[in-house]
């Protein structure tokens, strides 16, 4: 576990290296940053919520579900109780004070130790990016619904 955390932290530092200024350094670390655990890879099983898990969390009212699609996508159909925060404004939104977050989104602000924080999009790509942003900001127990709204709508018959 410690090696995973250290590797992820080191990996994040390497990503920030300006590869145009230091192309040799970027190449030297390419193997490291593309080996397990992968940088920006939100697909490990501990970070993924399945359809059935999400259904249970929603039924128990034990989820903070954030839909990171665009507002027009959200308006066209969304999972019950999901709060729309488009991916492009997610980082600044998660950095808001709890009071300001609650004013803006009318829900309790997520806390860094929360284990019921779930992101989703249409098919999992933006949800995984949202998860990476959340993890970088210290929401280390956050997860994402990999199937996204597409899977939800199909399974729910919408």
C-alpha positions as CSV (number, residue, x, y, z in Angstrom):
1,X,0.0,0.0,0.0
2,X,2.8,2.4,0.9
3,X,4.6,1.6,-2.3
4,X,1.4,2.3,-4.2
5,X,1.0,5.7,-2.5
6,X,4.7,6.6,-3.0
7,X,4.6,5.5,-6.6
8,X,1.4,7.5,-7.3
9,X,2.9,10.7,-5.6
10,X,6.1,10.3,-7.6
11,X,4.1,9.7,-10.7
12,X,2.1,12.9,-10.2
13,X,5.4,14.9,-9.9
14,X,6.7,13.4,-13.1
15,X,3.5,14.3,-14.9
16,X,4.1,17.9,-14.0
17,X,7.5,17.9,-15.6
18,X,7.4,20.0,-18.8
19,X,8.3,17.4,-21.3
20,X,9.1,20.0,-24.0
21,X,11.8,21.5,-21.8
22,X,13.1,18.1,-20.5
23,X,12.3,15.5,-23.2
24,X,15.1,13.2,-22.1
25,X,13.8,13.2,-18.5
26,X,10.3,12.5,-19.8
27,X,11.5,9.5,-21.8
28,X,13.6,8.2,-18.9
29,X,10.5,8.0,-16.7
30,X,8.1,6.8,-19.4
31,X,8.3,3.2,-18.3
32,X,7.8,4.2,-14.7
33,X,4.8,6.4,-15.4
34,X,3.1,3.8,-17.6
35,X,3.7,0.8,-15.3
36,X,1.5,-0.2,-12.5
37,X,0.1,1.7,-10.7
38,X,-0.7,3.9,-13.8
39,X,-0.7,7.6,-13.6
40,X,-4.3,8.8,-14.1
41,X,-5.6,5.3,-14.0
42,X,-8.8,5.4,-12.0
43,X,-9.8,1.9,-13.1
44,X,-8.5,-0.1,-10.1
45,X,-11.2,-2.1,-8.4
46,X,-11.1,-0.1,-5.1
47,X,-12.0,3.1,-7.0
48,X,-14.8,1.6,-9.1
49,X,-18.5,1.4,-8.0
50,X,-20.6,-1.1,-9.9
51,X,-24.3,-0.6,-10.9
52,X,-25.5,-2.9,-8.1
53,X,-23.3,-1.1,-5.5
54,X,-24.6,2.3,-6.7
55,X,-28.2,1.1,-6.5
56,X,-27.6,0.0,-2.9
57,X,-25.9,3.2,-2.0
58,X,-28.8,5.2,-3.5
59,X,-31.4,3.1,-1.7
60,X,-29.7,3.6,1.6
61,X,-29.2,7.3,0.9
62,X,-25.5,6.7,1.5
63,X,-23.9,8.4,-1.5
64,X,-22.7,11.8,-2.6
65,X,-23.2,11.4,-6.4
66,X,-21.7,13.9,-8.8
67,X,-22.5,13.9,-12.5
68,X,-19.6,15.6,-14.3
69,X,-21.4,15.8,-17.7
70,X,-22.4,19.1,-19.3
71,X,-25.6,20.7,-18.0
72,X,-27.5,19.9,-21.3
73,X,-26.6,16.2,-20.9
74,X,-27.7,16.2,-17.3
75,X,-31.0,17.9,-18.2
76,X,-31.6,15.2,-20.8
77,X,-31.5,12.5,-18.1
78,X,-29.7,11.9,-14.9
79,X,-29.4,9.4,-12.0
80,X,-31.7,10.4,-9.1
81,X,-30.0,12.6,-6.5
82,X,-27.0,13.2,-8.7
83,X,-25.6,16.8,-8.5
84,X,-24.3,18.3,-11.7
85,X,-20.8,19.7,-11.6
86,X,-19.3,19.8,-15.1
87,X,-15.8,18.3,-15.3
88,X,-14.4,21.7,-16.3
89,X,-15.4,23.3,-13.1
90,X,-14.9,20.3,-10.7
91,X,-11.5,21.3,-9.4
92,X,-12.5,24.8,-8.4
93,X,-15.8,23.5,-7.0
94,X,-14.0,21.0,-4.8
95,X,-11.7,23.7,-3.5
96,X,-14.7,25.9,-2.3
97,X,-15.2,26.3,1.4
98,X,-17.9,24.0,2.7
99,X,-20.3,26.9,3.2
100,X,-19.8,28.2,-0.4
101,X,-20.1,24.7,-1.8
102,X,-23.4,24.2,0.0
103,X,-24.7,27.5,-1.2
104,X,-23.8,26.9,-4.8
105,X,-24.9,23.2,-5.1
106,X,-27.5,22.9,-2.2
107,X,-25.9,19.8,-0.8
108,X,-23.5,19.1,1.9
109,X,-19.9,19.7,0.8
110,X,-17.8,16.5,0.5
111,X,-15.1,16.0,3.0
112,X,-11.7,14.5,2.2
113,X,-12.3,11.4,4.3
114,X,-15.7,10.6,2.9
115,X,-15.9,7.1,1.4
116,X,-19.3,7.6,-0.3
117,X,-18.2,10.2,-2.8
118,X,-18.9,8.9,-6.4
119,X,-18.4,10.6,-9.7
120,X,-20.0,9.6,-13.0
121,X,-20.4,10.8,-16.6
122,X,-21.9,9.2,-19.7
123,X,-19.5,6.3,-20.2
124,X,-16.8,6.5,-17.6
125,X,-14.1,8.6,-19.2
126,X,-14.9,11.9,-17.7
127,X,-15.8,10.2,-14.4
128,X,-12.3,8.7,-14.3
129,X,-10.8,12.1,-14.9
130,X,-13.0,13.5,-12.2
131,X,-11.8,10.8,-9.8
132,X,-8.2,11.7,-10.6
133,X,-8.9,15.4,-9.9
134,X,-10.5,14.4,-6.6
135,X,-7.7,12.2,-5.6
136,X,-5.1,14.9,-6.4
137,X,-7.1,17.2,-4.1
138,X,-6.9,14.8,-1.2
139,X,-10.3,13.0,-1.6
140,X,-8.5,9.7,-1.4
141,X,-11.5,7.5,-0.8
142,X,-13.6,8.9,-3.7
143,X,-14.7,6.5,-6.4
144,X,-16.4,6.5,-9.8
145,X,-19.2,4.7,-11.5
146,X,-17.4,3.3,-14.5
147,X,-20.6,2.3,-16.4
148,X,-21.8,5.9,-16.3
149,X,-25.3,7.2,-17.3
150,X,-25.3,5.0,-20.4
151,X,-25.2,1.8,-18.4
152,X,-27.6,3.2,-15.8
153,X,-30.2,4.2,-18.4
154,X,-29.9,0.8,-20.1
155,X,-30.3,-1.1,-16.9
156,X,-33.1,1.1,-15.7
157,X,-35.0,0.9,-19.0
158,X,-34.8,4.6,-19.7
